[in-house]
Amino acid sequence: MTHASEAHRWADQLDDLCTRIAPRFGRIEPRRRARAYLQGLLAPLERKNGWHLAEAAGDTTPDGVQDFLARMHWDADAVRDDLRAYVVDHLGDPDAVLVLDETGFLKKGDKSVGVKRQYSGTAGRIENSQIGVFLAYASRHGHALIDRALYLPDTWAFDASRRAQAGVPEEVMFTTKPKQGQAMLKRAFAAGVPCAWVVSDSLYGADYQTRRLVEAHGRGYVLAVTSAQRLGLKPVEDWLGDVPAKGWTRLSAGDGAKGPRLYDWAYLPYGIPPTGWKSGLLIRRKKGRPHQFTFYLTWAPADTALTTLVRVAGQRWTIESCFEEAKGETGLDQYEVRSWRGWHRHITLSMLAHAYLTVVRQHASGGRGARRARGGTVALHRTGSATAALASGVGAAAFG
């Protein structure tokens, strides 16, 4: 298949996606702006901020882009729901994993909503930043972000003046990150998102209510916790003495940049779960570093093998790939908005653009999505070719 044919097919698929979200925009102008914004996020621009997106759309000033993010009437949460449905349509699998995590957005000044000197995993230290909590969907067909929430520190939540300037809705109150994660899980469960597992890092894994929520909805979990997390009457670190000398098994938690992620693993059952379930402590020991451990609380169907728990634990890394891809390819962190509305609108459309790229790549590799594509299987994806082709103007009529 020629490069031009691929570009036409990619443009058709993007047009299908824009048709899916079109009802969320009541008038033709915001619909056209949404198409142009997505195309700009997918284009190989140096930066995907207001000026560059405006230039890509043929505007002489960023006023139209800024108006689209700040003042035009459309509901970012409704588009988020369309994004989630799109991901499920193309990547859905009953054995999929929901992944909770957060990422930081480094910022200057103190005007951007939610900005504060706080720990950012992106920087690996305390920096002036915003923190977004995200939910990713990971299946054998691919992975994509499906929900988001901006963390509002107490210094913002209880400051009426700052809230007003940033347009924080009155109903938005101070909410911990675990509770934001719970809200996203509830939305996914209520929408019938097919999945069997939830994974997260220790911030969310340590939260009792998060664990009970997952159990109540009949899913399993493999949730990281710190060594100080108590299981029964003692910290999980003290359970190491209960692992027999031959209780460790070397297994891969999935492929990384340098090949299989090999660790030594041990599992200790704990508690008296309901019939058909088992609960326990999963322990990961780093190869070559016998004193470096990671701990996970687990809840799983009774017949779940250790290899499955390890595989699920390894899905935690997929959300890091989502962050890296969305920041590098669809401008997740390249916004210049300061308001609550602007942040959620840009982030949602960036997530949607990233999900589109994930689906295109799945089509191109002949995966599940290829069966949905019009006209047969697409040729193998070449890095960057989809974004470059879309930027070339092929299918421009689809963008109004």
Number of C-alpha atoms within 10 A of each C-alpha: 9 8 12 12 14 21 22 18 21 25 24 17 17 23 17 13 18 18 14 15 19 18 13 18 19 12 13 11 13 21 22 17 22 21 24 22 26 23 24 26 31 25 24 19 19 8 17 26 21 21 18 19 24 22 15 19 20 10 14 11 14 17 13 20 25 18 14 21 25 19 12 17 14 19 13 20 15 15 21 23 17 18 26 24 19 20 23 19 14 23 25 22 18 11 13 23 27 28 28 29 24 24 19 21 20 18 17 11 9 14 15 20 26 26 24 23 15 15 16 19 14 16 14 9 11 13 20 20 25 23 25 21 19 22 23 24 30 28 20 13 16 20 26 31 28 26 25 23 20 19 21 25 20 13 13 20 18 13 10 11 10 18 21 12 14 19 16 20 11 10 6 10 14 14 13 13 22 20 14 20 24 20 15 20 23 15 15 21 16 10 12 11 21 19 21 20 25 29 27 26 20 19 16 23 25 21 15 10 14 20 22 10 14 20 15 10 13 15 18 26 26 30 30 25 22 18 16 13 18 15 16 9 7 11 14 22 17 13 15 13 8 9 13 9 7 7 12 16 15 15 17 18 23 16 12 12 6 6 9 12 15 17 20 18 25 20 20 16 12 14 10 10 13 10 8 9 16 19 22 19 21 23 25 24 20 17 15 9 9 10 8 10 18 17 24 28 24 25 26 23 16 13 9 13 10 15 15 12 22 21 15 25 26 18 25 25 19 21 25 16 13 21 24 13 17 24 18 14 21 30 26 23 21 19 17 16 21 18 21 20 19 23 22 21 21 25 25 25 23 27 28 27 26 28 26 23 23 22 27 23 22 21 24 20 17 16 20 17 20 20 13 13 18 11 9 11 17 22 16 14 16 10 9 13 14 22 21 15 22 23 21 12 14 18 18 16 9 16 20 11
